[in-house]
Amino acid sequence: MHRPSGTTADAITRLARIAVRWRETLDALLDDIGSDAFALEYDQVDDLALAMTELAEDLHTDTGLWRALESANRALFDTPLPLLMPPGAEAPARFDARRFQFYLDGVWRHFQPERIVSMRHEGFRRIAAAAAAFFLEAFAAEKSASSVAAFFDGDSRRGWDVKRKLVWLGTHSFLLRFAYDDYCEEQDPEACRDDPIPLTDDFLCQQCSTWSGLGALELLAERLGLTPEERADLLGWHARHAAFYRVEAVAACGSLIETMAVTNLLNDRRYDVRVEMPRAQFPFRTGQMVFGSLVSWRGEWYWSGAQQTWPQVPADFARIRRDLIERQHRIVYRYRPDLRAKAAEFSAEQHVSFVRYHGSELAVFPAGLDMAAAEQKRMREANEARAAVDENARKALAGQRGRGTAPGMSLPREVLDCRSGVAVFSDPLEGFDVMLHFDALRAGLRSTPDALDDEQARALRDFVESPDIGPAFVRRVAGLHGWSGLAALYCLPPDDPLALDYLLRRYKGAYYRPRLPNLALLGVEA
């Protein structure tokens, strides 16, 4: 059972009995549906039955996790259950079958990762209807108190109080634990078992889920009912200040270390970090160099995730600093507004150059080599134009004599070898998105369910689910070629005005958070 500490044995037993009874009903339903898309292994049925029971308990006790999701959905789409309830709809009844239907759709990829099943599939409808009736009866005599509600309603004064809730929500709740398991499996299962802190912290602070693109941060912020300032702090944890720090001083009260002062060696800013740790357990000392991440809560800084230490700042740190700025630029831009502004300015210039040269923010080429040649020519002309008015650019251009006036392009072999259409989309902040096999994508977008072939389906799925392609690119291409193929592949109602927006938020949630320039500054004095 996934319960926070402090849950009584009696409460666990009562919930487990309900889950066992529901599992029997669920297993029979899955067998009766008889579809390969609903064929689950024994352990998977266990997991799903338990998670649905926890959802039902949340609804019965108004624990607030599902309420947080519906509240966020209403803010995004003006409906608690997009694609199942129309905009402006009132809140559904406590055990409304559509709630279970929406939940099944949200977690099904965990059980059947290669299948796309319609939210309106008859199998989901049958399971949801049975769940609504079963849990209405099963919880009729149950108490309305919940250890999960008590846990989330507990103290949130300190950053670690909030972090403890975030960890449980992301790794144990019925909403996110399947997504967490999938993330660990995709990244490094062995590392997640041996040292789970780094991957767990990345999942909690960086990853978005298929729940309308919301991550653990957004769901927790909605559940806790924070002030605007607290909400801004918590949502800002997706931009952790990951950097090298030097320990400057500690402040103690008797045997308790209350705070430590550190200097960010990438921006020379001082941070006062609350630790409240017994001196005997305090792992830092003055003069050490620490690599770690800091987050803000109620005007104070806290460590997030794991930290790595060195006895002192190395003599060649300038090289390390320069390397980090170039290789991890999007992290550094979080706390270096000067570099962020330079990168944004140059990225915008590149966008203007692209649009001026190609006549649009979208350029389509027959093959990868055609794209490479066109971009080489564009960049050469842009560099020459810049050198005519900028002394620094003129010097840089002079240094390239003998190598041409375009910067070297390092493109993956799969791009250069592609002969089935290559599309490039320019965004002022994101830079350039590239979509291979654009011919199949274009045909797939115009296709119907009966005519959609495997190559077109792969192209459509790559287009929607790739983290490297932003929603603006998808909307631009869909505006040109339609999206009937996407509606067919993802089983969306083509006449629902929310359908495309919901699809993009579901698979590209990170793009709806504050974004930073996707452009590295090379050779910049930092």
C-alpha positions in Angstrom: 0.0 0.0 0.0 1.2 3.5 -0.8 0.4 5.4 2.4 2.4 8.2 4.1 4.0 7.5 7.5 1.5 7.6 10.4 -1.3 5.7 8.6 -2.8 3.2 11.0 -2.8 -0.5 10.4 -6.6 -0.6 10.5 -6.9 2.0 7.8 -4.4 0.1 5.6 -6.3 -3.2 6.1 -9.7 -1.7 5.3 -8.4 -0.1 2.1 -6.6 -3.3 1.1 -9.8 -5.3 1.5 -11.6 -3.0 -0.9 -8.8 -3.2 -3.4 -8.8 -7.0 -3.3 -12.5 -7.1 -4.0 -12.2 -4.5 -6.8 -9.3 -6.5 -8.3 -11.6 -9.5 -8.8 -14.2 -7.4 -10.6 -11.5 -5.6 -12.7 -9.9 -8.9 -13.7 -13.2 -10.3 -14.9 -14.0 -7.1 -16.8 -10.6 -7.1 -18.6 -11.1 -10.7 -19.6 -14.6 -10.0 -20.9 -13.5 -7.0 -22.9 -11.3 -9.4 -24.8 -9.1 -6.8 -26.6 -5.3 -7.0 -26.8 -5.2 -3.4 -25.8 -6.7 -4.4 -22.4 -4.6 -7.6 -21.9 -2.7 -6.9 -18.7 -0.3 -9.2 -16.7 -1.2 -10.4 -13.3 0.9 -7.8 -11.4 -0.4 -5.1 -13.7 -4.0 -5.8 -12.7 -2.8 -5.7 -9.0 -1.2 -2.3 -9.6 -4.2 -0.8 -11.4 -6.7 -2.1 -9.0 -4.8 -0.6 -6.0 -4.4 2.7 -7.8 -8.1 3.0 -8.7 -9.0 2.2 -5.1 -6.7 5.0 -3.9 -8.4 7.3 -6.4 -11.8 6.3 -5.0 -10.6 6.9 -1.5 -9.4 10.4 -2.5 -12.8 11.1 -4.0 -14.6 9.8 -0.9 -12.5 11.7 1.6 -11.9 14.7 -0.6 -8.1 14.3 0.0 -7.6 16.8 -2.8 -5.2 15.2 -5.2 -7.9 14.6 -7.9 -9.5 17.9 -7.0 -6.1 19.6 -7.8 -6.0 18.0 -11.2 -9.6 19.0 -12.1 -9.0 22.5 -10.8 -5.9 22.8 -13.0 -7.8 21.4 -15.9 -10.5 24.0 -15.4 -8.0 26.8 -15.4 -6.5 25.5 -18.7 -9.5 24.2 -20.6 -12.6 25.6 -18.6 -13.6 22.0 -17.9 -12.6 19.6 -15.2 -12.3 16.6 -17.6 -11.3 17.8 -21.1 -12.7 15.8 -24.0 -15.2 14.1 -21.6 -17.0 17.2 -20.3 -17.7 20.4 -22.3 -16.3 23.8 -21.3 -18.2 25.5 -18.6 -19.5 22.1 -17.2 -20.2 21.9 -13.5 -18.1 19.6 -11.2 -19.0 15.9 -11.7 -20.6 13.9 -8.9 -18.2 12.3 -6.4 -18.1 8.8 -8.1 -18.9 10.0 -11.6 -17.8 7.3 -14.0 -16.1 9.9 -16.2 -13.5 10.5 -13.5 -12.4 6.9 -13.6 -12.5 7.0 -17.4 -10.2 10.0 -17.5 -7.9 8.3 -15.0 -7.7 5.1 -17.0 -6.8 7.1 -20.1 -4.1 8.9 -18.2 -2.3 5.8 -16.9 -2.9 3.3 -19.7 0.4 4.0 -21.5 2.2 2.7 -18.4 0.6 -0.7 -18.9 0.4 -0.7 -22.8 3.2 1.7 -23.9 3.0 0.9 -27.6 -0.8 1.3 -27.9 -2.9 4.4 -28.3 -6.3 3.8 -26.9 -9.2 6.2 -27.3 -10.3 7.9 -24.1 -13.9 7.0 -25.3 -13.0 3.3 -25.9 -15.9 1.0 -24.9 -13.4 -0.9 -22.6 -12.7 2.3 -20.6 -16.4 3.1 -20.4 -17.2 -0.4 -19.0 -14.5 -0.4 -16.5 -15.3 3.2 -15.4 -19.0 2.5 -15.0 -18.3 -0.6 -13.0 -15.8 1.3 -10.8 -18.3 4.1 -10.1 -20.9 1.6 -8.9 -18.5 -0.6 -7.0 -16.8 2.2 -5.0 -20.0 4.0 -4.3 -21.1 0.9 -2.4 -17.7 0.0 -1.0 -17.0 3.4 0.6 -20.6 4.0 1.8 -19.7 2.9 5.4 -16.1 4.1 5.4 -14.8 7.1 7.4 -14.2 10.4 5.7 -10.8 10.9 7.4 -7.7 10.2 5.4 -4.0 9.9 6.4 -3.1 11.3 3.0 -5.2 14.4 3.5 -3.6 14.9 7.0 -0.2 14.5 5.4 -0.7 17.2 2.8 -2.5 19.5 5.3 0.5 19.3 7.6 3.1 22.0 8.2 4.6 23.7 5.2 6.6 26.4 6.9 10.0 25.1 5.8 11.2 24.1 2.4 11.8 20.5 3.5 8.2 20.2 4.7 7.1 21.0 1.1 9.8 18.8 -0.4 8.6 15.8 1.6 5.1 16.3 0.2 6.5 16.7 -3.3 8.4 13.4 -3.0 5.4 11.5 -1.8 3.2 13.0 -4.5 5.7 12.2 -7.3 6.7 8.7 -6.2 3.8 7.2 -4.3 0.5 8.9 -5.3 -2.0 7.2 -7.7 -1.5 10.1 -10.0 2.2 10.1 -10.6 3.9 6.9 -9.3 3.5 5.1 -12.7 5.0 8.0 -14.5 7.9 8.0 -12.0 8.5 4.3 -12.5 8.5 4.8 -16.3 10.9 7.7 -16.0 13.4 5.7 -13.9 13.1 2.8 -16.4 13.8 5.1 -19.3 16.8 6.9 -17.7 18.8 4.4 -15.7 16.9 1.7 -13.7 20.1 0.6 -11.9 21.0 4.1 -10.8 17.5 4.7 -9.7 17.7 1.7 -7.4 21.3 2.4 -6.1 21.1 6.1 -5.7 17.6 7.4 -6.5 18.0 11.0 -5.2 19.4 12.7 -8.4 16.9 11.0 -10.8 14.0 11.5 -8.3 14.8 15.2 -7.9 14.9 15.6 -11.7 11.6 13.9 -12.1 9.9 16.0 -9.4 11.3 19.3 -10.5 11.7 18.9 -14.3 9.3 16.4 -15.7 5.8 16.9 -16.9 3.1 14.2 -16.9 0.4 13.2 -19.3 -2.1 14.8 -16.9 -2.6 17.8 -19.2 1.2 18.3 -19.2 1.2 19.1 -15.4 4.1 18.0 -13.3 4.4 17.3 -9.6 5.1 20.9 -8.9 1.9 22.2 -10.5 -0.3 19.5 -8.9 1.2 20.1 -5.5 0.8 23.9 -5.8 -2.8 23.4 -6.7 -3.4 21.0 -3.8 -1.8 23.1 -1.1 -3.7 26.2 -1.7 -0.7 28.5 -1.5 -0.4 32.3 -1.5 0.7 33.8 -4.9 4.2 34.3 -3.5 4.4 30.7 -2.3 3.0 29.4 -5.5 5.6 31.3 -7.5 8.4 29.9 -5.3 7.2 26.3 -5.7 6.7 26.5 -9.4 10.1 28.1 -9.7 11.7 24.8 -8.5 11.7 23.6 -12.1 14.5 26.2 -12.5 16.8 25.0 -9.7 20.0 26.9 -9.3 22.3 24.0 -10.1 25.9 25.3 -9.8 29.2 25.1 -8.1 29.3 26.9 -4.7 32.0 27.9 -2.2 31.1 27.5 1.5 31.8 30.9 3.1 30.4 30.6 6.6 27.9 28.8 8.9 25.6 30.2 11.5 25.0 28.1 14.6 22.8 28.1 17.7 24.6 25.9 20.2 25.1 22.5 18.6 22.6 23.2 15.8 23.8 24.6 12.4 20.9 26.8 11.4 22.2 28.3 8.1 25.2 28.2 5.8 26.4 31.0 3.5 27.6 29.9 0.0 28.7 31.8 -3.1 27.6 30.7 -6.5 30.8 30.5 -8.5 28.9 31.0 -11.8 27.3 34.4 -10.9 29.2 35.4 -7.7 26.0 35.7 -5.8 25.7 34.9 -2.1 22.9 32.5 -0.9 22.0 31.9 2.7 20.9 28.3 2.9 18.7 27.0 5.7 19.9 23.6 7.0 19.0 23.2 10.7 21.3 20.2 11.2 23.2 19.0 14.3 26.8 20.1 14.1 28.0 16.4 14.4 26.0 15.5 11.2 26.8 18.6 9.2 28.7 17.5 6.1 30.2 20.8 4.9 33.1 23.0 6.0 34.2 26.5 5.2 36.2 26.8 2.0 34.8 23.6 0.4 33.4 23.6 -3.2 30.0 22.1 -3.5 28.0 21.2 -6.6 24.3 21.1 -5.9 21.0 22.7 -6.6 19.2 25.4 -4.5 15.5 26.3 -4.5 13.7 29.1 -2.8 10.8 28.9 -0.3 9.3 31.8 1.7 12.4 34.0 1.1 15.0 31.3 2.1 17.2 28.9 0.1 17.3 25.2 0.6 19.4 22.4 -0.9 17.4 20.2 -3.4 18.6 16.7 -4.3 22.2 15.5 -3.7 25.4 17.5 -3.3 28.9 16.7 -4.2 31.9 18.3 -2.4 35.6 19.0 -3.0 38.1 20.2 -0.4 38.5 23.6 -2.2 37.9 25.5 -5.4 40.4 24.2 -7.9 43.0 26.6 -9.4 41.7 26.0 -12.9 38.0 26.8 -12.1 37.8 29.4 -14.8 38.0 26.6 -17.3 35.3 24.6 -15.5 33.1 27.7 -15.3 33.5 28.4 -19.0 32.8 24.7 -19.9 29.6 24.7 -17.8 28.3 27.9 -19.4 28.8 26.4 -22.9 27.6 22.9 -22.2 24.8 23.5 -19.7 23.8 26.9 -20.9 20.1 26.5 -20.2 20.8 25.7 -16.5 23.2 28.7 -16.2 20.7 31.1 -17.8 18.4 30.4 -14.8 20.7 32.6 -12.6 22.7 34.5 -15.1 20.3 37.1 -16.6 23.1 38.9 -18.4 24.0 35.7 -20.4 20.3 34.9 -20.8 19.7 38.3 -22.4 22.7 37.9 -24.8 21.5 34.5 -25.8 17.9 35.7 -26.3 19.2 38.6 -28.4 21.3 36.4 -30.7 18.6 33.8 -30.9 16.1 36.5 -32.1 18.7 37.7 -34.7 19.0 34.1 -36.0 15.2 33.9 -36.3 15.0 37.1 -38.2 17.8 35.9 -40.5 16.0 32.6 -41.1 12.7 34.2 -41.9 14.3 36.8 -44.2 16.2 34.2 -46.1 13.5 31.5 -46.4 10.5 33.8 -46.5 8.9 32.1 -43.5 9.6 30.6 -40.1 9.0 27.2 -41.7 11.3 25.9 -44.5 10.8 22.5 -46.2 13.6 20.7 -48.2 13.5 17.6 -50.3 16.5 16.1 -48.4 18.9 16.6 -45.6 21.8 17.7 -47.8 19.6 20.4 -49.4 18.8 21.7 -46.0 22.4 21.7 -44.9 23.5 23.6 -48.1 20.8 26.2 -47.7 21.6 26.8 -44.1 25.3 27.1 -44.8 24.6 29.7 -47.4 22.2 31.6 -45.1 24.6 31.7 -42.2 27.5 32.8 -44.4 25.4 35.7 -45.7 24.2 36.6 -42.2 27.8 36.6 -40.9 29.0 38.8 -43.7 26.1 41.3 -43.2 26.9 41.4 -39.4 30.6 41.9 -40.0 29.8 44.9 -42.2 28.4 46.8 -39.1 30.0 45.1 -36.1 33.7 45.3 -35.3 33.7 42.2 -33.2 31.9 40.2 -35.8 34.4 41.5 -38.4 37.3 40.2 -36.3 35.6 36.8 -35.9 35.0 36.6 -39.6 38.6 37.4 -40.3 39.6 34.6 -38.1 37.6 32.2 -40.3 39.5 33.0 -43.5 40.4 29.8 -45.3 37.5 28.0 -43.7 34.7 30.0 -45.3 32.4 32.6 -43.7 29.8 30.2 -42.3 30.3 28.5 -38.9 30.9 24.8 -39.2 27.7 22.8 -39.1 27.7 19.5 -37.3 24.6 17.6 -38.4 23.8 14.0 -37.4 24.2 11.4 -40.2 20.5 10.6 -40.0 19.7 14.2 -41.0 22.1 14.3 -43.9 21.0 10.9 -45.2 17.2 11.7 -45.0 15.7 11.9 -48.6 12.1 11.9 -47.7 11.6 15.5 -46.8 13.2 17.7 -44.0 11.3 20.6 -42.3 13.0 23.2 -40.2 11.0 25.5 -38.0 12.5 28.7 -36.4 11.4 30.1 -33.1 12.8 33.3 -31.7 13.6 31.7 -28.3 13.7 27.9 -28.9 15.9 28.1 -32.0 15.5 25.6 -34.8 13.4 22.4 -34.7 14.0 19.8 -37.4 11.5 17.1 -38.5 12.7 14.3 -40.7 10.5 12.2 -43.1 8.3 15.2 -43.6 6.8 13.7 -46.7 5.2 10.9 -44.6 4.2 13.4 -41.9 2.5 15.7 -44.4 0.6 12.8 -45.9 -0.3 11.5 -42.5 -1.8 14.8 -41.3 -4.2 14.7 -44.3 -5.0 11.0 -43.9 -8.1 9.3 -42.5 -8.2 6.4 -40.1 -8.6 3.8 -42.8 -5.8 5.2 -45.0 -3.1 5.9 -42.3 -0.2 3.6 -42.9 2.6 2.6 -40.5 5.2 5.1 -41.8 2.7 7.9 -41.5 1.7 6.9 -38.0 5.3 6.8 -36.9 5.9 10.2 -38.3 2.8 11.6 -36.6 3.8 10.0 -33.3 7.3 11.3 -33.5 6.0 14.8 -34.3 3.7 14.9 -31.3 5.7 13.0 -28.7 9.3 14.2 -29.4 10.5 16.5 -26.6 12.6 18.3 -29.2 9.7 19.6 -31.2 7.7 22.4 -29.7 3.9 23.0 -30.0 4.4 26.1 -32.2 5.9 23.9 -34.9 3.0 21.4 -34.7 0.4 24.2 -34.8 2.2 25.8 -37.8 2.2 22.6 -39.8 -1.3 21.5 -38.8 -2.5 24.9 -39.9 -1.1 24.2 -43.4 -2.0 20.6 -43.8 -4.8 20.0 -41.3 -4.7 17.5 -38.4 -7.3 14.9 -39.3 -4.5 12.3 -39.2 -3.6 13.3 -35.7 -7.2 13.1 -34.7 -7.4 9.6 -36.2 -4.1 8.3 -34.6 -4.9 9.7 -31.1 -8.6 8.9 -31.3 -9.6 12.6 -30.8 -12.9 14.1 -31.7 -11.9 16.4 -34.7 -14.8 18.7 -34.0 -13.7 19.4 -30.4 -11.9 22.8 -30.2 -9.9 21.6 -27.2 -8.6 18.4 -28.7 -5.4 19.7 -30.3 -4.5 22.0 -27.4 -5.1 19.1 -25.0 -2.9 16.7 -27.1 -0.1 19.2 -27.2 -0.2 20.0 -23.5 -0.3 16.3 -22.7 2.9 15.5 -24.6 4.7 18.8 -24.6 4.0 20.2 -21.1 7.5 21.5 -20.6 7.0 24.0 -23.4 4.2 25.6 -21.3 6.5 26.4 -18.4 8.8 29.5 -18.5 11.4 28.8 -21.2 15.0 29.9 -21.7 17.0 30.5 -24.9 18.2 27.2 -26.5 21.4 28.7 -27.7 24.9 28.3 -26.2 27.2 31.3 -26.0 30.7 30.2 -27.1 33.9 32.0 -26.0 32.0 34.5 -23.8 33.9 36.1 -21.0 32.0 34.9 -18.0 
